[in-house]
Amino acid sequence: MSASRIISLKDSPRRRSSRVVGLDDASEWAPHLRRIGFHEGVEVEVLSGRDPVMVRCQNGCVALRRCMLGCVRVCALREDDRPVPRVA
């Protein structure tokens, strides 16, 4: 992964894939977000919305309150950071 600036998912531009680098464990939302799949290394993308916000996480989409996004730390992915799909 390239060296990128770490930002909050709340500040991530729409339709830009990012990788989770960590959660703010001081936040009350961290345990809930972990339960629904927000873990270090997972690719996420803000899709739409103001509050709630639609977020793609792994292979699914979830609607989250904007305040919940503040505890998710991400770094932007470049196209060459994405894994190459395997062809069977």
N, C-alpha and C positions, 0 to 999 in steps of 0.2 A: 504494500500500500504506500502511496506517495505521502510525503509530509504535507499535511493540510492543516488549516486553521480549525481548531475545535470550537464549535458553537453550540448553542442550544437548539434543539429541534424546533422550538417556537420561532426562531429566527431564520430557519432554513427556507430557501426559496421554494415555491411550489414546483412540482415536477422535476426536482433535482434529486437524484439518488444519493443517499448518504449511508455511512456505516456507523452503527452505535459504538461509541468508545467507552461509555459508562453511564451510570445513573447517579444522581445526587442522593446518596443514602440518607441524608438529613430530611429529605422530602417525605411527606406522608404518602405520596403517590408511588414511590419506588417499588414497594412490594406488589402493588396491584399491577404495575406495568410489567414487572418480571413474570408474573403469573400469566399474562396474556402474550408473552413472547418477546418482550424487549430485553435482549441480552447483548453483551459485548460481542461484536462481530456481525450482528444481524444487519441486513440491508433494509433501509426504510426510505419512504418517500411521502412527503406531504402532497396530497392530491387536491383537496379543495376545502373550502369552508372557512368560516371565521370562528364560530363557537357553537356547536362542536366542529372539530376539524377531522376530515377523513384522511387516514394515514394507512399506507400499505406497509405491512410488516411481515416479512417472510412471504408466505403465499396467500395471505389473507388481508382483508381491510378492516379497520376498526375506526369508530368515531370516538374521539377523545376531546375532553375539555381543553381549551388552550392553556389553562394553568397547569395541566398535567404534562404538557410538552416541555415546559420549562426545566424539568429535572432530567430530561434525556439529553446527553451530550453526544454530538455527532461530528464527523468530518466528512466533507464532500468526496464523492467518488469521481474519478475521471473514467472515461470509457475504457482505457487500458487497465484499470484496476479491477474491472469486472471479470469473473471467471469465464473461461471459454466453455460454452455448452458442449457436452459430449454427444457425439452422434453414434447411435447404435447401429 
